[in-house]
Structures are given as C-alpha cells and as structure tokens.
Amino acid sequence: MTTVGIDLGSRAIKVVAFSCGEIVGSEVVESSYEPHRQALGMVEKYNGAKVVATGYGRHLATKHFADKAITEIKAHAKGSRYHYPECRTIIDVGGQDSKVISLGVDGSVSKFQMNDKCAAGTGRFLEIMAASLGYTLEEFAAVGKKAQKDVPINSMCAVFAESEVVSLRNRGTPPEEISRAIHLSIAERLSNMVERLGIEGEVVFTGGVARNQLLVDLLGERLRQRVNVPVAPELTGAL
C-alpha cells in the first residue's frame, strides 16, 4: 500500500509517496492562500493512499483530508534516519524557522531547540539579505565562496542586519565578503544551537536551506565534523 507524506510548510508544500520501503513519487510547490486545497490536489493522484501530514498546516490537512498528523520534529527525525540510520543530530532550516533535534540511539527524539520567534537564521533571512544586494539565493551563496576574508555582521535581526549590509556596501566592502559574513553569522547561530544541545553521532542538515553549499561548509567548519545533506533535503519532513 502506498502512503503519502505531506509537509505543509510556511513557504512550500512538499509531498512524498512511499511504497514497499521506497520513494515512488515526490513534488514541491509554493504555498498559496489556501494551502489545504493545493495539498489535496497534490495527494489526489495517489487514490486510496493513506495520507500523513506534518508542518504548519498539518491540522488543517487532517480537518480536510489527511488520515493522521505528526509534528515536524518527529517527521524530520524519521526522514533523516531513513537516509542516515546512524544520525543522532539534525539541523532543520526552513523558510520561517530553524530547529536542532537530538535523537536517542533508537532514533526517538530526546530533546530539541527551536528558533521560531524571528527570521534570523532562516530561509527568509537569506532571501532578504540576498535581495538587498541584488542577488538570487543561488547567486548569493556562489559569490560568498569567493571571499578572501571575514567581515563581521553583528546583528542577527533581519531588520538591523540589513542596515549593517547597507553600511558595509556604502563603505565599499566587496559583495562576496558581505555574503560570506551573512552566511557565517547564520552558521554561528546554528552551531550555537547545536552545541547547547550537545552533538551526538552523525549530523544531518535538512530543509530547503540545506541546498546552500556555502552554509553547509561553514557549519561543518564550526562543528568540526561532516554535515550530511540528503539528496532532496526539502523533502525530509514529508518523507
């Protein structure tokens, strides 16, 4: 029997179809005004499948069509262990929040920490910073790899950090150094969250922001160990 996992996130809806221990289908779309209607259309093609929902809109999904809902914490734990069975530490960065999850030896969630009160350290924060310099997200990460030195960004508030970026730009700081500074500030914030919980075993980075290789590299440097990224990190919760 096919099971469909659907992650109704703040910025996107992700679907994974799972059958006989294998992924048999997946899809990602941007969220609209009525995400539950979008989500229903995405799962209808898997007629008769059991549907499990997670993410911000999981309760809306169970109200309209899903058979069951689980928390994002549990979903990312299960999805990460599918790809990396020895995983014990998970960093998940989505559009509007970031979280760190510690797992026990058996894969159960032992503790976690979330940053969901501001944009700092999220995909949205990166979007704002990239736009302030006239880059797309992909361009922003690529240009940051060319930096020759580190420049500090002191504020992790999206509003104040943007003001710092404007000041750096007006002083003639090269855009590659500004990009690296922003990525470095996010890496430091995330690594601090990890260190407060304590690193256990393999580290896995999930969520759409995990596609940013510069951030992955900087996190690895700060944590002094390899940071694993699934092939499609944004699908981990739905999986």
Backbone as CSV, one residue per row, in Angstrom:
resi,resn,N_x,N_y,N_z,CA_x,CA_y,CA_z,C_x,C_y,C_z
1,MET,0.846,-1.207,0.000,0.000,0.000,0.000,0.881,1.256,0.000
2,THR,0.490,2.233,-0.777,1.211,3.497,-0.838,0.784,4.410,0.303
3,THR,1.767,5.034,0.940,1.500,6.058,1.956,2.033,7.377,1.412
4,VAL,1.262,8.429,1.600,1.680,9.752,1.142,1.961,10.638,2.346
5,GLY,3.177,11.186,2.397,3.521,12.162,3.432,3.446,13.546,2.823
6,ILE,2.820,14.466,3.528,2.706,15.828,3.015,3.118,16.819,4.094
7,ASP,4.042,17.696,3.729,4.577,18.698,4.644,4.079,20.062,4.190
8,LEU,3.133,20.606,4.949,2.572,21.918,4.625,3.373,22.979,5.372
9,GLY,4.426,23.449,4.744,5.320,24.410,5.369,4.852,25.842,5.192
10,SER,5.614,26.769,5.758,5.255,28.184,5.698,5.434,28.767,4.305
11,ARG,6.368,28.205,3.534,6.671,28.750,2.203,6.368,27.780,1.072
12,ALA,6.340,26.489,1.364,6.129,25.489,0.315,5.420,24.262,0.859
13,ILE,4.791,23.522,-0.057,4.138,22.255,0.269,4.936,21.153,-0.408
14,LYS,5.312,20.145,0.377,6.119,19.047,-0.145,5.365,17.727,0.021
15,VAL,5.391,16.900,-1.015,4.722,15.598,-0.979,5.707,14.504,-1.336
16,VAL,5.652,13.400,-0.596,6.436,12.204,-0.920,5.499,11.000,-0.868
17,ALA,5.517,10.188,-1.920,4.765,8.935,-1.941,5.741,7.805,-1.646
18,PHE,5.352,6.911,-0.748,6.247,5.880,-0.229,5.555,4.523,-0.333
19,SER,6.255,3.545,-0.914,5.662,2.220,-1.054,6.749,1.149,-0.989
20,CYS,6.513,0.119,-0.192,7.450,-1.007,-0.061,8.861,-0.536,0.273
21,GLY,8.962,0.460,1.169,10.261,0.934,1.621,10.984,1.839,0.656
22,GLU,10.311,2.263,-0.421,10.947,3.104,-1.425,10.118,4.356,-1.724
23,ILE,10.805,5.425,-2.097,10.122,6.640,-2.554,9.692,6.422,-3.996
24,VAL,8.393,6.561,-4.274,7.875,6.313,-5.622,7.358,7.582,-6.293
25,GLY,7.413,8.707,-5.584,6.967,9.968,-6.175,7.193,11.115,-5.210
26,SER,7.386,12.320,-5.757,7.555,13.500,-4.905,7.211,14.754,-5.688
27,GLU,6.894,15.827,-4.958,6.524,17.094,-5.591,6.692,18.221,-4.583
28,VAL,7.089,19.385,-5.071,7.215,20.588,-4.240,6.582,21.755,-4.969
29,VAL,5.693,22.488,-4.278,5.089,23.690,-4.860,5.086,24.801,-3.807
30,GLU,5.071,26.036,-4.260,4.969,27.164,-3.335,3.570,27.222,-2.749
31,SER,3.474,27.582,-1.453,2.166,27.675,-0.794,1.365,28.850,-1.334
32,SER,0.052,28.663,-1.411,-0.842,29.740,-1.844,-1.727,30.160,-0.670
33,TYR,-2.739,30.938,-0.970,-3.651,31.433,0.064,-4.412,30.300,0.754
34,GLU,-4.735,29.246,0.019,-5.462,28.106,0.584,-4.616,26.836,0.429
35,PRO,-3.628,26.683,1.300,-2.700,25.553,1.147,-3.359,24.185,1.219
36,HIS,-4.437,24.053,1.993,-5.071,22.740,2.115,-5.699,22.303,0.786
37,ARG,-6.192,23.252,-0.004,-6.763,22.913,-1.309,-5.652,22.486,-2.276
38,GLN,-4.541,23.206,-2.232,-3.376,22.812,-3.032,-2.924,21.415,-2.652
39,ALA,-2.808,21.190,-1.347,-2.323,19.917,-0.841,-3.235,18.770,-1.261
40,LEU,-4.540,18.996,-1.193,-5.494,17.962,-1.594,-5.292,17.590,-3.057
41,GLY,-5.085,18.590,-3.891,-4.847,18.316,-5.305,-3.579,17.518,-5.539
42,MET,-2.598,17.720,-4.689,-1.317,17.021,-4.836,-1.416,15.552,-4.423
43,VAL,-2.294,15.236,-3.468,-2.381,13.847,-2.988,-3.464,13.042,-3.703
44,GLU,-4.381,13.730,-4.394,-5.494,13.020,-5.041,-5.027,12.021,-6.093
45,LYS,-3.866,12.291,-6.728,-3.371,11.375,-7.769,-2.996,10.004,-7.202
46,TYR,-2.778,9.964,-5.859,-2.463,8.693,-5.206,-3.744,8.153,-4.574
47,ASN,-4.693,7.826,-5.394,-6.029,7.442,-4.954,-5.990,6.253,-3.991
48,GLY,-6.639,6.441,-2.829,-6.737,5.361,-1.851,-5.565,5.250,-0.917
49,ALA,-4.557,6.094,-1.089,-3.376,6.024,-0.231,-3.666,6.599,1.153
50,LYS,-2.952,6.093,2.146,-3.011,6.691,3.474,-2.199,7.977,3.448
51,VAL,-2.744,9.054,4.016,-2.075,10.357,3.977,-1.712,10.800,5.392
52,VAL,-0.427,11.106,5.602,0.060,11.600,6.884,0.612,13.006,6.671
53,ALA,0.186,13.945,7.508,0.560,15.352,7.328,1.477,15.844,8.437
54,THR,2.333,16.792,8.089,3.181,17.471,9.056,3.334,18.923,8.630
55,GLY,4.067,19.707,9.422,4.283,21.111,9.074,3.245,22.037,9.700
56,TYR,3.369,23.320,9.377,2.471,24.333,9.925,0.998,24.014,9.661
57,GLY,0.707,23.472,8.495,-0.687,23.245,8.115,-1.190,21.841,8.357
58,ARG,-0.520,21.082,9.210,-0.895,19.671,9.374,-2.303,19.497,9.945
59,HIS,-2.708,20.367,10.866,-4.041,20.216,11.461,-5.131,20.602,10.462
60,LEU,-4.820,21.552,9.597,-5.752,21.916,8.529,-5.908,20.735,7.574
61,ALA,-4.816,20.040,7.331,-4.858,18.873,6.447,-5.711,17.761,7.044
62,THR,-5.559,17.497,8.347,-6.358,16.426,8.963,-7.836,16.795,9.008
63,LYS,-8.106,18.071,9.084,-9.506,18.530,9.085,-10.171,18.247,7.739
64,HIS,-9.397,18.338,6.657,-9.982,18.216,5.322,-9.743,16.885,4.622
65,PHE,-8.555,16.258,4.804,-8.322,15.040,4.019,-7.310,14.064,4.612
66,ALA,-6.378,14.500,5.423,-5.320,13.612,5.910,-5.839,12.641,6.965
67,ASP,-5.251,11.452,7.012,-5.654,10.432,7.980,-5.005,10.647,9.339
68,LYS,-3.849,11.302,9.341,-3.070,11.435,10.578,-2.128,12.623,10.449
69,ALA,-1.736,13.196,11.601,-0.740,14.272,11.613,0.346,13.944,12.628
70,ILE,1.589,14.310,12.306,2.685,14.198,13.263,3.450,15.518,13.278
71,THR,4.183,15.778,14.339,4.915,17.033,14.461,6.089,17.071,13.473
72,GLU,6.553,18.289,13.186,7.715,18.460,12.313,8.957,17.807,12.936
73,ILE,9.057,17.894,14.261,10.213,17.316,14.956,10.294,15.813,14.686
74,LYS,9.192,15.126,14.890,9.154,13.677,14.673,9.350,13.344,13.190
75,ALA,8.752,14.153,12.315,8.854,13.901,10.875,10.297,14.003,10.398
76,HIS,11.008,15.041,10.823,12.396,15.210,10.390,13.305,14.158,11.016
77,ALA,12.955,13.704,12.208,13.726,12.622,12.826,13.601,11.349,11.988
78,LYS,12.388,10.985,11.622,12.167,9.766,10.842,12.762,9.884,9.438
79,GLY,12.573,11.055,8.819,13.102,11.245,7.471,14.614,11.207,7.436
80,SER,15.248,11.805,8.436,16.709,11.818,8.496,17.268,10.417,8.730
81,ARG,16.604,9.647,9.583,17.084,8.291,9.875,16.901,7.364,8.666
82,TYR,15.953,7.664,7.799,15.786,6.867,6.582,17.049,6.980,5.725
83,HIS,17.561,8.210,5.576,18.756,8.438,4.766,20.048,8.083,5.506
84,TYR,20.069,8.396,6.800,21.279,8.185,7.614,20.886,7.468,8.907
85,PRO,20.866,6.138,8.883,20.385,5.348,10.029,21.128,5.610,11.343
86,GLU,22.375,6.109,11.266,23.149,6.369,12.481,23.024,7.821,12.947
87,CYS,22.206,8.592,12.259,22.044,10.012,12.591,21.540,10.190,14.024
88,ARG,22.163,11.135,14.739,21.727,11.457,16.104,21.461,12.950,16.292
89,THR,21.946,13.793,15.365,21.767,15.241,15.467,21.240,15.778,14.143
90,ILE,20.155,16.528,14.206,19.526,17.071,12.996,19.424,18.588,13.097
91,ILE,19.839,19.257,12.026,19.651,20.710,11.887,18.640,20.899,10.774
92,ASP,17.522,21.513,11.067,16.491,21.745,10.051,16.271,23.244,9.914
93,VAL,16.469,23.765,8.713,16.249,25.193,8.465,15.256,25.339,7.313
94,GLY,14.110,25.898,7.623,13.079,26.125,6.619,12.927,27.599,6.299
95,GLY,11.784,27.947,5.724,11.557,29.324,5.333,11.409,30.280,6.500
96,GLN,10.758,29.820,7.582,10.429,30.730,8.670,10.983,30.326,10.028
97,ASP,11.580,29.168,10.158,12.143,28.790,11.456,13.340,27.866,11.274
98,SER,14.061,27.676,12.351,15.178,26.725,12.359,15.087,25.935,13.650
99,LYS,15.550,24.700,13.593,15.468,23.835,14.769,16.632,22.861,14.785
100,VAL,16.995,22.440,15.980,18.006,21.404,16.158,17.378,20.293,16.988
101,ILE,17.565,19.049,16.532,16.930,17.897,17.165,17.991,16.876,17.540
102,SER,17.938,16.397,18.772,18.833,15.327,19.225,18.038,14.037,19.341
103,LEU,18.609,12.951,18.846,17.943,11.657,18.873,18.668,10.683,19.795
104,GLY,17.905,9.756,20.341,18.494,8.686,21.119,19.060,7.628,20.186
105,VAL,19.690,6.627,20.738,20.287,5.550,19.942,19.233,4.859,19.083
106,ASP,18.005,4.761,19.603,16.931,4.085,18.875,16.231,4.986,17.859
107,GLY,16.657,6.249,17.743,16.050,7.167,16.782,14.926,8.006,17.337
108,SER,14.558,7.799,18.595,13.496,8.604,19.189,14.034,9.996,19.551
109,VAL,13.160,10.989,19.541,13.563,12.361,19.862,13.828,12.468,21.362
110,SER,15.023,12.924,21.724,15.356,13.068,23.143,15.234,14.524,23.601
111,LYS,15.575,15.478,22.718,15.439,16.895,23.041,15.564,17.703,21.756
112,PHE,15.078,18.933,21.800,15.181,19.785,20.626,15.121,21.252,21.041
113,GLN,15.551,22.107,20.128,15.508,23.546,20.345,15.049,24.200,19.055
114,MET,14.173,25.210,19.180,13.642,25.892,18.005,13.900,27.389,18.065
115,ASN,14.110,27.962,16.892,14.147,29.414,16.747,12.994,29.765,15.820
116,ASP,11.843,30.109,16.401,10.665,30.410,15.588,10.073,31.776,15.915
117,LYS,10.846,32.629,16.592,10.332,33.932,17.013,10.747,35.070,16.084
118,CYS,11.760,34.821,15.234,12.186,35.863,14.298,12.763,35.203,13.055
119,ALA,13.044,36.007,12.041,13.520,35.473,10.762,14.974,35.038,10.798
120,ALA,15.706,35.433,11.830,17.149,35.170,11.879,17.466,33.693,11.709
121,GLY,18.424,33.397,10.842,18.857,32.023,10.651,17.899,31.172,9.855
122,THR,17.026,31.779,9.063,16.042,31.047,8.269,16.216,31.339,6.789
123,GLY,15.456,30.615,5.973,15.477,30.869,4.543,15.031,32.275,4.204
124,ARG,14.059,32.763,4.940,13.557,34.116,4.682,14.641,35.156,4.944
125,PHE,15.421,34.961,5.997,16.517,35.871,6.316,17.515,35.918,5.155
126,LEU,17.864,34.752,4.616,18.786,34.705,3.486,18.203,35.403,2.257
127,GLU,16.918,35.223,2.030,16.263,35.879,0.894,16.342,37.398,1.014
128,ILE,16.067,37.897,2.216,16.106,39.346,2.445,17.512,39.880,2.218
129,MET,18.506,39.190,2.754,19.887,39.643,2.613,20.352,39.581,1.156
130,ALA,19.978,38.517,0.449,20.359,38.389,-0.961,19.726,39.500,-1.793
131,ALA,18.438,39.734,-1.553,17.729,40.774,-2.308,18.316,42.159,-2.057
132,SER,18.789,42.406,-0.826,19.348,43.728,-0.500,20.612,44.012,-1.302
133,LEU,21.255,42.943,-1.811,22.467,43.099,-2.624,22.209,42.814,-4.106
134,GLY,20.944,42.527,-4.430,20.582,42.306,-5.828,20.886,40.923,-6.367
135,TYR,20.944,39.916,-5.479,21.246,38.553,-5.907,20.052,37.625,-5.698
136,THR,20.022,36.542,-6.498,19.127,35.438,-6.185,19.801,34.624,-5.079
137,LEU,19.073,33.701,-4.464,19.660,32.873,-3.403,20.840,32.061,-3.925
138,GLU,20.702,31.506,-5.128,21.777,30.690,-5.692,23.028,31.534,-5.948
139,GLU,22.824,32.731,-6.517,23.944,33.630,-6.791,24.613,34.084,-5.499
140,PHE,23.791,34.314,-4.475,24.280,34.839,-3.205,25.259,33.870,-2.549
141,ALA,24.928,32.572,-2.563,25.819,31.567,-1.983,27.085,31.430,-2.822
142,ALA,26.926,31.466,-4.145,28.076,31.297,-5.035,29.087,32.424,-4.876
143,VAL,28.599,33.666,-4.771,29.514,34.809,-4.662,30.240,34.799,-3.315
144,GLY,29.572,34.282,-2.275,30.178,34.239,-0.952,31.384,33.319,-0.884
145,LYS,31.439,32.320,-1.774,32.569,31.384,-1.792,33.855,32.057,-2.270
146,LYS,33.715,33.223,-2.906,34.884,33.911,-3.476,35.550,34.871,-2.491
147,ALA,34.976,35.019,-1.301,35.500,35.984,-0.323,36.909,35.611,0.122
148,GLN,37.751,36.618,0.305,39.137,36.411,0.718,39.338,36.631,2.218
149,LYS,38.372,37.270,2.869,38.497,37.492,4.312,37.121,37.582,4.950
150,ASP,37.089,37.462,6.282,35.835,37.520,7.031,35.546,38.950,7.483
151,VAL,34.281,39.355,7.322,33.810,40.653,7.801,32.676,40.371,8.782
152,PRO,32.697,40.945,9.978,31.647,40.626,10.956,30.299,41.278,10.657
153,ILE,29.224,40.522,10.847,27.857,41.041,10.887,27.412,40.834,12.329
154,ASN,27.200,41.907,13.058,26.938,41.795,14.492,25.490,41.474,14.840
155,SER,24.554,41.948,14.022,23.143,41.746,14.342,22.574,40.551,13.591
156,MET,21.768,39.734,14.267,21.068,38.651,13.607,19.589,38.969,13.452
157,CYS,19.194,40.198,13.769,17.833,40.646,13.471,17.795,41.011,11.990
158,ALA,16.808,40.512,11.262,16.753,40.745,9.825,16.760,42.234,9.483
159,VAL,16.064,43.036,10.272,15.973,44.479,10.003,17.319,45.158,10.236
160,PHE,17.932,44.910,11.397,19.198,45.561,11.722,20.350,45.020,10.882
161,ALA,20.312,43.725,10.553,21.360,43.151,9.718,21.335,43.783,8.329
162,GLU,20.132,44.053,7.816,20.029,44.703,6.511,20.652,46.095,6.561
163,SER,20.473,46.803,7.678,21.094,48.121,7.835,22.613,48.002,7.849
164,GLU,23.133,46.957,8.512,24.578,46.730,8.528,25.097,46.449,7.129
165,VAL,24.330,45.674,6.360,24.723,45.351,4.990,24.794,46.618,4.144
166,VAL,23.818,47.494,4.301,23.816,48.762,3.563,25.052,49.580,3.927
167,SER,25.399,49.613,5.224,26.575,50.371,5.671,27.854,49.783,5.087
168,LEU,27.962,48.446,5.091,29.140,47.795,4.525,29.258,48.082,3.024
169,ARG,28.131,48.032,2.361,28.130,48.287,0.918,28.562,49.727,0.621
170,ASN,28.067,50.664,1.427,28.405,52.074,1.228,29.871,52.370,1.546
171,ARG,30.486,51.502,2.370,31.913,51.668,2.675,32.805,50.986,1.632
172,GLY,32.183,50.374,0.639,32.937,49.741,-0.425,33.348,48.317,-0.154
173,THR,32.735,47.667,0.850,33.042,46.260,1.129,32.576,45.402,-0.053
174,PRO,33.413,44.548,-0.606,33.025,43.712,-1.750,31.811,42.835,-1.420
175,PRO,30.919,42.633,-2.378,29.712,41.828,-2.120,30.015,40.404,-1.688
176,GLU,31.130,39.828,-2.167,31.454,38.458,-1.768,31.779,38.387,-0.272
177,GLU,32.389,39.427,0.268,32.702,39.444,1.700,31.433,39.653,2.534
178,ILE,30.504,40.458,2.017,29.234,40.653,2.727,28.442,39.350,2.741
179,SER,28.406,38.675,1.593,27.692,37.397,1.513,28.275,36.387,2.496
180,ARG,29.594,36.261,2.514,30.225,35.312,3.440,29.921,35.682,4.887
181,ALA,29.926,36.980,5.187,29.651,37.431,6.554,28.255,37.023,6.996
182,ILE,27.292,37.153,6.100,25.911,36.792,6.433,25.791,35.281,6.638
183,HIS,26.378,34.520,5.737,26.334,33.062,5.885,27.049,32.625,7.169
184,LEU,28.150,33.295,7.473,28.905,32.956,8.675,28.092,33.242,9.938
185,SER,27.349,34.344,9.930,26.536,34.683,11.108,25.439,33.646,11.327
186,ILE,24.874,33.125,10.235,23.852,32.080,10.348,24.478,30.777,10.836
187,ALA,25.638,30.434,10.271,26.330,29.202,10.688,26.664,29.247,12.174
188,GLU,27.088,30.398,12.660,27.436,30.526,14.075,26.198,30.393,14.955
189,ARG,25.098,30.969,14.511,23.858,30.871,15.288,23.393,29.414,15.359
190,LEU,23.432,28.717,14.224,23.003,27.319,14.201,23.945,26.427,15.001
191,SER,25.244,26.651,14.868,26.203,25.826,15.612,26.071,26.049,17.114
192,ASN,25.729,27.268,17.519,25.489,27.539,18.939,24.287,26.748,19.450
193,MET,23.237,26.653,18.625,22.063,25.865,18.995,22.446,24.394,19.149
194,VAL,23.266,23.899,18.216,23.702,22.501,18.270,24.519,22.243,19.532
195,GLU,25.440,23.142,19.813,26.328,22.948,20.958,25.583,23.028,22.286
196,ARG,24.511,23.812,22.321,23.719,23.872,23.563,23.037,22.527,23.840
197,LEU,22.633,21.829,22.781,22.016,20.511,22.972,23.068,19.426,23.132
198,GLY,24.229,19.635,22.500,25.284,18.628,22.519,25.234,17.760,21.273
199,ILE,26.359,17.644,20.569,26.411,16.843,19.344,26.516,15.366,19.696
200,GLU,25.661,14.577,19.049,25.705,13.118,19.194,25.743,12.504,17.807
201,GLY,26.660,11.609,17.558,26.677,10.852,16.318,26.758,11.690,15.054
202,GLU,26.207,11.138,13.962,26.211,11.834,12.677,25.285,13.047,12.700
203,VAL,25.684,14.090,11.967,24.882,15.307,11.853,24.242,15.348,10.476
204,VAL,22.936,15.618,10.431,22.206,15.735,9.176,21.560,17.115,9.096
205,PHE,21.679,17.757,7.936,21.126,19.088,7.683,19.944,18.913,6.735
206,THR,18.727,19.309,7.167,17.529,19.162,6.352,16.870,20.514,6.089
207,GLY,15.836,20.484,5.260,15.141,21.723,4.888,15.747,22.312,3.624
208,GLY,14.995,23.180,2.957,15.446,23.754,1.698,16.753,24.504,1.777
209,VAL,17.040,25.128,2.931,18.266,25.907,3.087,19.507,25.001,3.043
210,ALA,19.328,23.711,3.281,20.455,22.778,3.240,21.023,22.625,1.827
211,ARG,20.337,23.152,0.832,20.868,23.147,-0.534,21.979,24.190,-0.701
212,ASN,22.126,25.075,0.274,23.136,26.128,0.219,24.492,25.550,0.655
213,GLN,25.359,25.270,-0.323,26.612,24.586,-0.026,27.551,25.417,0.821
214,LEU,27.525,26.737,0.650,28.388,27.592,1.468,28.020,27.453,2.940
215,LEU,26.724,27.451,3.235,26.280,27.307,4.624,26.637,25.925,5.166
216,VAL,26.506,24.898,4.339,26.872,23.536,4.754,28.357,23.489,5.118
217,ASP,29.189,24.089,4.275,30.640,24.081,4.520,30.990,24.836,5.807
218,LEU,30.375,25.992,5.996,30.670,26.800,7.184,30.199,26.100,8.461
219,LEU,29.057,25.420,8.382,28.572,24.655,9.533,29.549,23.535,9.877
220,GLY,30.030,22.854,8.860,30.994,21.781,9.088,32.253,22.287,9.769
221,GLU,32.714,23.480,9.348,33.904,24.075,9.974,33.633,24.406,11.435
222,ARG,32.485,24.987,11.723,32.161,25.391,13.099,31.971,24.182,14.013
223,LEU,31.349,23.129,13.475,31.066,21.938,14.288,32.226,20.947,14.297
224,ARG,33.199,21.179,13.419,34.386,20.324,13.304,34.033,18.870,12.957
225,GLN,33.032,18.721,12.125,32.710,17.394,11.636,31.855,17.494,10.381
226,ARG,31.740,16.382,9.683,30.984,16.344,8.435,29.502,16.619,8.693
227,VAL,28.913,17.442,7.834,27.480,17.703,7.890,26.844,17.019,6.676
228,ASN,26.035,16.001,6.922,25.389,15.243,5.848,24.139,15.944,5.344
229,VAL,23.926,15.931,4.034,22.739,16.539,3.428,22.061,15.505,2.527
230,PRO,20.782,15.184,2.763,20.066,14.251,1.884,20.006,14.788,0.455
231,VAL,19.749,13.915,-0.489,19.684,14.305,-1.901,18.668,15.420,-2.127
232,ALA,17.504,15.329,-1.509,16.477,16.369,-1.604,16.110,16.778,-0.175
233,PRO,16.930,17.636,0.463,16.737,17.938,1.886,15.382,18.558,2.223
234,GLU,14.776,19.265,1.244,13.483,19.903,1.499,12.346,18.893,1.635
235,LEU,12.575,17.641,1.199,11.542,16.601,1.253,11.603,15.758,2.532
236,THR,12.569,16.027,3.397,12.807,15.156,4.554,11.588,15.038,5.464
237,GLY,10.929,16.146,5.745,9.748,16.112,6.618,8.604,15.320,6.004
238,ALA,8.353,15.526,4.711,7.291,14.804,4.028,7.610,13.311,3.974
239,LEU,8.871,12.982,3.770,9.308,11.580,3.740,9.053,10.909,5.076
